[in-house]
Amino acid sequence: MSQQTSRYRVYRSRSEIISHAVWLYHRFSLSFRDVEDFLAERGITVTYETARQWCLTFGLDYTRRLRRRRGRQGDTWYLVELFVRIQGWQQYLWRAVDE
């Protein structure tokens, strides 16, 4: 906790606000102005330029954590196809399945 607090100590805003802004930007692929609007709805006045600076400073760590949490996606896809008869009509069904 002290390491995380020391990363944010040179900023005026609280660490929770900074981390939430950076998380919003990277998790939902928002623009900096969208992050500014979301924070303004919660009563926090932050410019989009401030959010941009926070994302440049702390963003790499957040993206690494989000990618690690998402897990590894496979590079092999399977296409499952079949024909079924529903009320006398032949229907074609398919679905794509990741490994």
C-alpha positions as CSV (number, residue, x, y, z in Angstrom):
1,M,0.0,0.0,0.0
2,S,2.8,2.4,0.8
3,Q,4.3,1.8,-2.7
4,Q,1.0,2.6,-4.4
5,T,0.5,5.7,-2.2
6,S,4.0,6.9,-3.0
7,R,3.3,6.8,-6.7
8,Y,0.4,9.2,-6.3
9,R,1.9,11.6,-3.7
10,V,3.0,14.3,-6.1
11,Y,-0.5,14.7,-7.4
12,R,-3.2,17.0,-5.9
13,S,-6.0,14.5,-6.4
14,R,-6.6,11.5,-4.3
15,S,-5.2,8.2,-5.5
16,E,-8.7,6.7,-5.8
17,I,-9.8,9.4,-8.3
18,I,-6.6,8.9,-10.4
19,S,-6.9,5.2,-10.4
20,H,-10.6,5.3,-11.3
21,A,-10.0,7.7,-14.2
22,V,-7.2,5.6,-15.6
23,W,-9.2,2.4,-15.1
24,L,-12.2,3.9,-17.0
25,Y,-10.0,5.0,-19.9
26,H,-8.3,1.6,-20.3
27,R,-11.1,-0.8,-19.4
28,F,-13.8,0.7,-21.6
29,S,-11.7,2.3,-24.4
30,L,-13.2,5.7,-23.7
31,S,-11.9,9.1,-24.8
32,F,-10.3,11.5,-22.4
33,R,-13.3,13.8,-22.7
34,D,-15.6,10.9,-21.8
35,V,-13.5,10.2,-18.7
36,E,-13.8,13.9,-17.9
37,D,-17.6,13.7,-18.3
38,F,-17.9,10.6,-16.1
39,L,-15.9,12.2,-13.3
40,A,-17.9,15.4,-13.6
41,E,-21.1,13.4,-13.1
42,R,-19.7,12.3,-9.8
43,G,-18.8,15.9,-8.8
44,I,-15.1,15.7,-9.6
45,T,-13.7,18.5,-11.7
46,V,-10.9,17.2,-13.8
47,T,-9.8,18.4,-17.3
48,Y,-9.3,15.9,-20.1
49,E,-5.7,17.0,-20.3
50,T,-5.2,15.9,-16.7
51,A,-6.8,12.6,-17.4
52,R,-4.4,12.2,-20.4
53,Q,-1.4,12.9,-18.2
54,W,-2.6,10.4,-15.7
55,C,-3.1,7.7,-18.4
56,L,0.4,8.4,-19.8
57,T,1.9,8.0,-16.4
58,F,0.0,5.1,-14.9
59,G,-1.7,3.5,-17.9
60,L,0.9,0.9,-18.7
61,D,0.5,-0.7,-15.3
62,Y,-3.3,-0.8,-15.6
63,T,-3.2,-2.3,-19.1
64,R,-0.9,-5.0,-18.0
65,R,-3.1,-5.9,-15.1
66,L,-6.3,-5.9,-17.2
67,R,-4.6,-8.1,-19.9
68,R,-3.4,-10.5,-17.2
69,R,-6.9,-10.7,-15.7
70,R,-8.5,-11.3,-19.1
71,G,-6.4,-14.3,-19.7
72,R,-4.8,-15.6,-22.8
73,Q,-7.0,-16.0,-25.8
74,G,-6.4,-18.9,-28.1
75,D,-5.4,-18.6,-31.7
76,T,-7.4,-21.5,-32.9
77,W,-11.1,-21.2,-33.7
78,Y,-13.5,-24.0,-34.6
79,L,-16.6,-23.6,-36.7
80,V,-19.4,-26.0,-35.7
81,E,-22.0,-26.4,-38.5
82,L,-25.1,-28.6,-38.7
83,F,-28.4,-28.8,-40.6
84,V,-31.6,-29.4,-38.6
85,R,-35.2,-29.8,-39.6
86,I,-37.6,-27.5,-37.7
87,Q,-41.3,-27.9,-38.5
88,G,-40.4,-29.4,-41.9
89,W,-38.0,-26.7,-42.9
90,Q,-34.3,-27.4,-43.1
91,Q,-32.3,-24.9,-41.2
92,Y,-28.5,-24.3,-41.2
93,L,-27.0,-23.6,-37.8
94,W,-23.4,-22.7,-37.0
95,R,-21.3,-21.3,-34.2
96,A,-17.7,-20.2,-33.8
97,V,-15.9,-21.7,-30.8
98,D,-12.6,-20.6,-29.3
99,E,-10.2,-23.2,-28.0
